């Protein structure tokens, strides 16, 4: 799960967390080719890993779509012209520079 989260490209930064931290694109896990391992028990586990990684990628992308849809639910496109009066709300506990 952590690998999937850290290598998924985030909509706000257009980069993965891995790329933000290390400065290079994340390496992709090597695909499993059946019969290439010397350990029989591992041959049974690796195909399951491929399925889990696929489901993880799919679920993370679905979650991003849901979060984005929820975030944009109450937003509206507003354009202002020079000279328009607008209401500016400053919250002192958020903007420390204008607290006084």
C-alpha positions in Angstrom: 0.0 0.0 0.0 2.8 2.4 0.9 4.6 1.8 -2.4 1.4 2.4 -4.3 0.7 5.6 -2.5 4.2 6.9 -2.8 4.4 6.1 -6.5 1.0 7.4 -7.6 1.1 10.8 -9.3 -0.9 13.3 -7.3 -3.2 15.8 -9.0 -2.0 18.8 -7.1 1.7 18.4 -7.6 1.7 16.4 -10.9 4.4 14.3 -9.3 4.6 11.2 -7.1 5.8 11.5 -3.5 8.7 9.3 -4.4 9.8 11.8 -7.1 9.3 14.7 -4.7 11.6 13.2 -2.1 14.3 11.5 -4.3 14.1 13.7 -7.4 13.8 10.8 -9.8 10.8 8.8 -11.1 10.0 5.8 -9.0 11.2 2.4 -10.2 8.4 0.0 -11.2 8.3 -3.4 -9.6 9.6 -6.1 -11.9 6.8 -8.1 -13.4 6.7 -11.8 -12.4 7.4 -14.4 -15.1 6.0 -17.8 -14.0 8.6 -20.5 -13.4 11.6 -18.1 -13.1 12.1 -18.5 -9.3 14.0 -21.3 -7.7 11.7 -21.5 -4.7 8.5 -23.3 -5.3 6.6 -21.5 -2.5 7.5 -18.2 -4.1 6.0 -19.3 -7.4 2.7 -19.5 -5.7 2.9 -16.2 -3.9 4.1 -13.9 -6.7 1.1 -14.1 -9.0 -1.0 -13.0 -6.0 1.3 -10.0 -5.5 0.7 -8.9 -9.1 -3.1 -9.0 -8.6 -2.9 -7.0 -5.4 -0.7 -4.4 -7.0 -3.1 -4.0 -9.9 -6.1 -3.7 -7.4 -4.2 -1.2 -5.3 -3.4 1.1 -8.3 -7.0 0.9 -9.4 -8.4 1.6 -5.9 -6.1 4.6 -5.4 -7.1 6.1 -8.7 -10.8 5.6 -7.8 -10.2 7.3 -4.4 -8.5 10.3 -6.2 -11.5 10.7 -8.4 -13.9 10.6 -5.5 -11.9 13.1 -3.5 -11.6 15.4 -6.4 -15.4 15.2 -7.1 -16.1 15.9 -3.5 -13.7 18.9 -3.4 -15.3 20.5 -6.4 -18.9 19.9 -5.3 -19.4 23.3 -3.8 -16.9 25.3 -5.9 -17.9 27.7 -8.7 -16.0 29.6 -11.3 -15.9 33.3 -10.5 -14.2 36.0 -12.4 -13.6 39.5 -11.2 -13.0 42.7 -13.0 -10.7 45.6 -11.9 -12.7 47.8 -9.6 -15.1 45.1 -8.3 -15.8 45.0 -4.6 -15.1 41.7 -3.0 -15.6 40.4 0.6 -12.2 39.4 2.1 -12.3 37.2 5.1 -9.1 37.1 7.2 -8.9 34.5 10.0 -6.2 35.6 12.5 -5.6 32.1 13.7 -4.7 31.0 10.2 -2.7 34.0 8.9 -0.3 34.8 11.7 1.1 37.8 9.8 -2.3 39.7 10.0 -3.3 38.5 13.5 -2.6 41.9 15.0 
